[in-house]
Amino acid sequence: MTKEKKEFEGLLKIYQNHAKKNGFRLNPNKKIKETLIIQLIKRENKFGKKYCPCRRISGNEIIDKKNICPCIYHKKEIEEQGHCHCFLFIK
């Protein structure tokens, strides 16, 4: 297994566990889920953190901290809309 595949599988498991623990789930659409996780990995490689692909990064670490996936907004968005903004987590 390649390093990238291991990283992907590890992150997938972390987010599956997070969703299960919090009473929601990952998007069942495999393509959406894969695309978002790959984007998280790319953002971590580029910016040093797993910033949500659907959030803007200001460059201010204090402001941007709230946008690290799972971002501080995701639970409220799931409760109100049935999914987080980027559709990684759903009800």
TIBADO-477375 format. One line per 2 residues: number of its first residue (from 1); for each residue x, y negated, z negated of N, C-alpha, C, O, CB. Coordinates in nm, 2 decimals, m for minus. Glycine has a CB too. Example, Ala and Ser with C-alpha at 12.3 -4.5 7.8 and 13.67 -1.06 7.14 Angstrom:
<tivexs>
1	1.32,0.57,m0.78,1.23,0.45,m0.78,1.32,0.33,m0.78,1.42,0.33,m0.85,1.13,0.45,m0.90; 1.28,0.22,m0.71,1.37,0.11,m0.71,1.29,0.00,m0.79,1.34,m0.11,m0.80,1.41,0.06,m0.57 $
</tivexs>
This chain:
<tivexs>
1	0.08,0.12,0.00,0.00,0.00,0.00,0.09,m0.12,0.00,0.19,m0.13,m0.08,m0.10,0.00,m0.12; 0.06,m0.22,0.08,0.13,m0.34,0.10,0.11,m0.43,m0.03,0.01,m0.42,m0.10,0.10,m0.42,0.23 $
3	0.20,m0.53,m0.04,0.19,m0.62,m0.15,0.06,m0.70,m0.14,m0.01,m0.73,m0.24,0.31,m0.72,m0.15; 0.03,m0.74,m0.02,m0.09,m0.82,0.01,m0.22,m0.74,m0.03,m0.31,m0.79,m0.09,m0.10,m0.87,0.15 $
5	m0.22,m0.61,0.01,m0.33,m0.53,m0.02,m0.35,m0.51,m0.17,m0.46,m0.51,m0.22,m0.32,m0.39,0.05; m0.24,m0.49,m0.24,m0.24,m0.47,m0.38,m0.30,m0.60,m0.45,m0.38,m0.59,m0.54,m0.10,m0.44,m0.44 $
7	m0.25,m0.71,m0.40,m0.30,m0.84,m0.46,m0.45,m0.85,m0.43,m0.52,m0.90,m0.52,m0.22,m0.96,m0.39; m0.49,m0.82,m0.31,m0.63,m0.83,m0.28,m0.71,m0.74,m0.37,m0.81,m0.78,m0.43,m0.65,m0.80,m0.13 $
9	m0.67,m0.61,m0.38,m0.75,m0.52,m0.46,m0.75,m0.56,m0.61,m0.85,m0.54,m0.67,m0.68,m0.38,m0.44; m0.64,m0.61,m0.66,m0.63,m0.65,m0.80,m0.73,m0.77,m0.82,m0.80,m0.77,m0.92,m0.49,m0.69,m0.83 $
11	m0.73,m0.86,m0.73,m0.82,m0.98,m0.75,m0.97,m0.94,m0.73,m1.05,m0.99,m0.80,m0.79,m1.09,m0.64; m0.99,m0.85,m0.64,m1.13,m0.80,m0.62,m1.18,m0.73,m0.75,m1.29,m0.76,m0.80,m1.13,m0.69,m0.51 $
13	m1.10,m0.65,m0.81,m1.13,m0.59,m0.94,m1.16,m0.69,m1.05,m1.25,m0.68,m1.13,m1.02,m0.49,m0.98; m1.07,m0.79,m1.06,m1.09,m0.89,m1.16,m1.22,m0.96,m1.15,m1.29,m0.98,m1.24,m0.97,m1.00,m1.15 $
15	m1.26,m1.00,m1.02,m1.38,m1.07,m1.00,m1.50,m0.98,m1.02,m1.61,m1.02,m1.06,m1.38,m1.13,m0.86; m1.49,m0.85,m0.98,m1.60,m0.75,m1.01,m1.62,m0.74,m1.16,m1.74,m0.75,m1.20,m1.56,m0.61,m0.95 $
17	m1.52,m0.73,m1.24,m1.53,m0.72,m1.38,m1.59,m0.85,m1.44,m1.68,m0.85,m1.53,m1.40,m0.70,m1.45; m1.55,m0.97,m1.39,m1.60,m1.10,m1.44,m1.75,m1.10,m1.41,m1.83,m1.14,m1.50,m1.52,m1.21,m1.37 $
19	m1.79,m1.07,m1.29,m1.93,m1.07,m1.25,m2.01,m0.98,m1.34,m2.12,m1.02,m1.39,m1.95,m1.03,m1.10; m1.97,m0.86,m1.36,m2.04,m0.76,m1.44,m2.05,m0.80,m1.58,m2.16,m0.79,m1.64,m1.97,m0.62,m1.43 $
21	m1.95,m0.85,m1.64,m1.95,m0.90,m1.77,m2.04,m1.02,m1.79,m2.09,m1.04,m1.90,m1.81,m0.94,m1.82; m2.07,m1.10,m1.69,m2.15,m1.22,m1.70,m2.29,m1.20,m1.64,m2.36,m1.30,m1.64,m2.08,m1.33,m1.64 $
23	m2.33,m1.08,m1.60,m2.46,m1.05,m1.56,m2.50,m1.09,m1.42,m2.61,m1.11,m1.38,m2.55,m1.12,m1.65; m2.39,m1.11,m1.33,m2.42,m1.13,m1.19,m2.33,m1.04,m1.11,m2.27,m0.94,m1.17,m2.39,m1.28,m1.15 $
25	m2.32,m1.05,m0.98,m2.24,m0.96,m0.90,m2.16,m1.03,m0.79,m2.19,m1.15,m0.76,m2.32,m0.85,m0.85; m2.07,m0.96,m0.73,m2.01,m1.02,m0.61,m2.10,m1.00,m0.49,m2.19,m0.92,m0.49,m1.87,m0.94,m0.59 $
27	m2.08,m1.09,m0.40,m2.16,m1.09,m0.28,m2.14,m0.95,m0.21,m2.03,m0.91,m0.19,m2.12,m1.20,m0.18; m2.25,m0.88,m0.18,m2.24,m0.75,m0.11,m2.19,m0.76,0.03,m2.16,m0.66,0.09,m2.37,m0.68,m0.12 $
29	m2.20,m0.88,0.09,m2.15,m0.89,0.23,m2.00,m0.88,0.23,m1.93,m0.97,0.18,m2.19,m1.03,0.29; m1.95,m0.77,0.28,m1.80,m0.74,0.28,m1.72,m0.85,0.34,m1.61,m0.88,0.29,m1.78,m0.60,0.34 $
31	m1.76,m0.90,0.46,m1.69,m1.00,0.53,m1.67,m1.13,0.45,m1.56,m1.18,0.45,m1.75,m1.03,0.67; m1.78,m1.17,0.39,m1.78,m1.30,0.31,m1.69,m1.28,0.19,m1.60,m1.36,0.17,m1.92,m1.33,0.27 $
33	m1.70,m1.17,0.13,m1.62,m1.14,0.01,m1.47,m1.13,0.04,m1.39,m1.19,m0.03,m1.67,m1.00,m0.06; m1.44,m1.06,0.15,m1.30,m1.05,0.19,m1.24,m1.19,0.23,m1.13,m1.22,0.19,m1.29,m0.95,0.31 $
35	m1.32,m1.26,0.31,m1.27,m1.39,0.35,m1.24,m1.48,0.23,m1.14,m1.55,0.23,m1.38,m1.46,0.44; m1.33,m1.49,0.13,m1.32,m1.57,0.02,m1.20,m1.53,m0.07,m1.12,m1.61,m0.12,m1.44,m1.57,m0.07 $
37	m1.18,m1.40,m0.09,m1.07,m1.35,m0.17,m0.94,m1.38,m0.10,m0.84,m1.42,m0.16,m1.08,m1.20,m0.20; m0.93,m1.36,0.03,m0.81,m1.39,0.11,m0.78,m1.54,0.10,m0.67,m1.58,0.08,m0.83,m1.35,0.26 $
39	m0.88,m1.63,0.10,m0.86,m1.77,0.09,m0.81,m1.81,m0.05,m0.73,m1.90,m0.06,m1.00,m1.85,0.12; m0.86,m1.74,m0.15,m0.81,m1.76,m0.29,m0.66,m1.73,m0.30,m0.58,m1.80,m0.36,m0.89,m1.68,m0.39 $
41	m0.62,m1.62,m0.24,m0.48,m1.58,m0.24,m0.40,m1.68,m0.16,m0.29,m1.72,m0.21,m0.47,m1.44,m0.18; m0.45,m1.73,m0.05,m0.37,m1.83,0.03,m0.36,m1.96,m0.05,m0.25,m2.02,m0.05,m0.44,m1.85,0.17 $
43	m0.47,m2.00,m0.12,m0.46,m2.12,m0.19,m0.36,m2.11,m0.31,m0.29,m2.20,m0.35,m0.60,m2.16,m0.25; m0.36,m1.99,m0.37,m0.26,m1.97,m0.48,m0.12,m1.98,m0.42,m0.03,m2.04,m0.49,m0.29,m1.84,m0.55 $
45	m0.10,m1.92,m0.31,0.04,m1.93,m0.25,0.07,m2.07,m0.21,0.19,m2.11,m0.23,0.04,m1.84,m0.12; m0.02,m2.15,m0.17,0.00,m2.29,m0.12,0.01,m2.39,m0.24,0.10,m2.47,m0.25,m0.10,m2.33,m0.03 $
47	m0.09,m2.37,m0.34,m0.10,m2.47,m0.44,m0.06,m2.42,m0.58,m0.05,m2.50,m0.67,m0.24,m2.52,m0.45; m0.04,m2.29,m0.59,0.00,m2.24,m0.72,m0.11,m2.20,m0.81,m0.09,m2.15,m0.92,0.09,m2.34,m0.79 $
49	m0.23,m2.22,m0.77,m0.35,m2.18,m0.84,m0.46,m2.13,m0.74,m0.46,m2.16,m0.63,m0.41,m2.30,m0.92; m0.55,m2.04,m0.80,m0.66,m1.99,m0.71,m0.77,m2.09,m0.71,m0.88,m2.06,m0.77,m0.70,m1.85,m0.77 $
51	m0.76,m2.20,m0.64,m0.86,m2.30,m0.63,m0.97,m2.24,m0.54,m0.95,m2.18,m0.44,m0.81,m2.43,m0.58; m1.10,m2.26,m0.58,m1.21,m2.22,m0.51,m1.20,m2.28,m0.36,m1.17,m2.39,m0.35,m1.35,m2.26,m0.57 $
53	m1.23,m2.19,m0.26,m1.22,m2.24,m0.13,m1.32,m2.35,m0.09,m1.30,m2.42,0.00,m1.24,m2.12,m0.03; m1.43,m2.35,m0.17,m1.53,m2.45,m0.14,m1.52,m2.58,m0.22,m1.60,m2.67,m0.21,m1.67,m2.39,m0.18 $
55	m1.41,m2.60,m0.29,m1.38,m2.72,m0.37,m1.26,m2.80,m0.31,m1.17,m2.74,m0.26,m1.36,m2.68,m0.51; m1.27,m2.93,m0.32,m1.16,m3.01,m0.27,m1.06,m3.02,m0.38,m1.09,m3.01,m0.50,m1.21,m3.15,m0.24 $
57	m0.93,m3.02,m0.34,m0.82,m3.03,m0.43,m0.77,m3.17,m0.42,m0.73,m3.22,m0.32,m0.71,m2.93,m0.40; m0.76,m3.24,m0.54,m0.72,m3.38,m0.54,m0.57,m3.40,m0.55,m0.51,m3.50,m0.51,m0.79,m3.45,m0.66 $
59	m0.50,m3.30,m0.60,m0.36,m3.31,m0.63,m0.33,m3.34,m0.78,m0.22,m3.34,m0.82,m0.30,m3.41,m0.54; m0.44,m3.38,m0.85,m0.43,m3.41,m0.99,m0.46,m3.28,m1.07,m0.57,m3.23,m1.07,m0.52,m3.53,m1.03 $
61	m0.36,m3.22,m1.13,m0.37,m3.09,m1.19,m0.48,m3.09,m1.30,m0.55,m2.99,m1.32,m0.24,m3.05,m1.25; m0.50,m3.20,m1.37,m0.60,m3.21,m1.48,m0.74,m3.20,m1.42,m0.83,m3.13,m1.46,m0.58,m3.33,m1.56 $
63	m0.76,m3.28,m1.31,m0.89,m3.29,m1.25,m0.92,m3.15,m1.17,m1.03,m3.10,m1.18,m0.90,m3.40,m1.15; m0.82,m3.10,m1.11,m0.83,m2.98,m1.03,m0.85,m2.85,m1.11,m0.89,m2.75,m1.06,m0.72,m2.96,m0.94 $
65	m0.81,m2.86,m1.24,m0.82,m2.74,m1.32,m0.96,m2.68,m1.32,m0.98,m2.55,m1.33,m0.78,m2.77,m1.47; m1.06,m2.76,m1.32,m1.20,m2.71,m1.32,m1.24,m2.64,m1.19,m1.34,m2.58,m1.19,m1.30,m2.83,m1.34 $
67	m1.16,m2.65,m1.09,m1.18,m2.59,m0.96,m1.11,m2.45,m0.94,m1.12,m2.40,m0.83,m1.15,m2.68,m0.85; m1.05,m2.40,m1.04,m0.98,m2.27,m1.03,m1.09,m2.17,m1.04,m1.17,m2.17,m1.14,m0.87,m2.26,m1.14 $
69	m1.09,m2.07,m0.95,m1.19,m1.97,m0.95,m1.17,m1.87,m1.06,m1.06,m1.82,m1.08,m1.19,m1.90,m0.81; m1.27,m1.83,m1.13,m1.41,m1.88,m1.12,m1.42,m2.02,m1.18,m1.38,m2.04,m1.30,m1.51,m1.79,m1.19 $
71	m1.46,m2.12,m1.10,m1.47,m2.26,m1.14,m1.57,m2.28,m1.25,m1.65,m2.19,m1.28,m1.50,m2.35,m1.02; m1.56,m2.40,m1.31,m1.65,m2.42,m1.43,m1.80,m2.44,m1.38,m1.89,m2.44,m1.46,m1.61,m2.55,m1.50 $
73	m1.82,m2.45,m1.25,m1.95,m2.48,m1.20,m2.03,m2.35,m1.17,m2.15,m2.35,m1.16,m1.95,m2.56,m1.08; m1.96,m2.24,m1.15,m2.02,m2.12,m1.09,m2.14,m2.06,m1.17,m2.24,m2.02,m1.11,m1.92,m2.01,m1.08 $
75	m2.14,m2.06,m1.30,m2.25,m2.00,m1.38,m2.37,m2.09,m1.37,m2.48,m2.03,m1.35,m2.21,m1.99,m1.53; m2.36,m2.22,m1.37,m2.48,m2.31,m1.35,m2.53,m2.29,m1.21,m2.65,m2.29,m1.20,m2.44,m2.45,m1.38 $
77	m2.45,m2.29,m1.11,m2.49,m2.27,m0.98,m2.57,m2.14,m0.95,m2.67,m2.14,m0.89,m2.37,m2.28,m0.88; m2.51,m2.03,m1.01,m2.58,m1.90,m1.00,m2.72,m1.91,m1.07,m2.82,m1.86,m1.01,m2.49,m1.79,m1.06 $
79	m2.72,m1.97,m1.18,m2.85,m1.98,m1.26,m2.95,m2.06,m1.18,m3.07,m2.02,m1.17,m2.83,m2.04,m1.39; m2.91,m2.17,m1.12,m3.00,m2.26,m1.05,m3.03,m2.22,m0.90,m3.14,m2.24,m0.86,m2.94,m2.40,m1.05 $
81	m2.93,m2.17,m0.83,m2.94,m2.14,m0.69,m2.94,m1.99,m0.65,m2.97,m1.96,m0.54,m2.83,m2.21,m0.62; m2.90,m1.91,m0.75,m2.89,m1.77,m0.72,m2.75,m1.73,m0.67,m2.73,m1.61,m0.64,m2.99,m1.73,m0.62 $
83	m2.66,m1.82,m0.65,m2.53,m1.80,m0.60,m2.44,m1.92,m0.64,m2.49,m2.03,m0.66,m2.53,m1.77,m0.45; m2.31,m1.89,m0.64,m2.21,m2.00,m0.66,m2.20,m2.07,m0.52,m2.25,m2.02,m0.42,m2.08,m1.96,m0.71 $
85	m2.14,m2.19,m0.52,m2.13,m2.27,m0.40,m2.07,m2.20,m0.28,m2.12,m2.21,m0.17,m2.05,m2.39,m0.43; m1.97,m2.12,m0.31,m1.91,m2.05,m0.19,m1.97,m1.91,m0.16,m1.92,m1.84,m0.07,m1.76,m2.03,m0.22 $
87	m2.06,m1.87,m0.24,m2.13,m1.74,m0.23,m2.05,m1.62,m0.27,m2.08,m1.51,m0.23,m2.17,m1.72,m0.09; m1.94,m1.64,m0.34,m1.86,m1.52,m0.39,m1.94,m1.44,m0.50,m1.95,m1.32,m0.49,m1.72,m1.56,m0.45 $
89	m2.00,m1.52,m0.59,m2.08,m1.46,m0.70,m2.23,m1.49,m0.67,m2.27,m1.60,m0.63,m2.04,m1.52,m0.83; m2.31,m1.39,m0.69,m2.46,m1.40,m0.67,m2.53,m1.34,m0.79,m2.48,m1.26,m0.86,m2.50,m1.34,m0.54 $
91	m2.66,m1.37,m0.80,m2.75,m1.31,m0.90,m2.77,m1.17,m0.88,m2.84,m1.10,m0.95,m2.88,m1.39,m0.91 $
</tivexs>
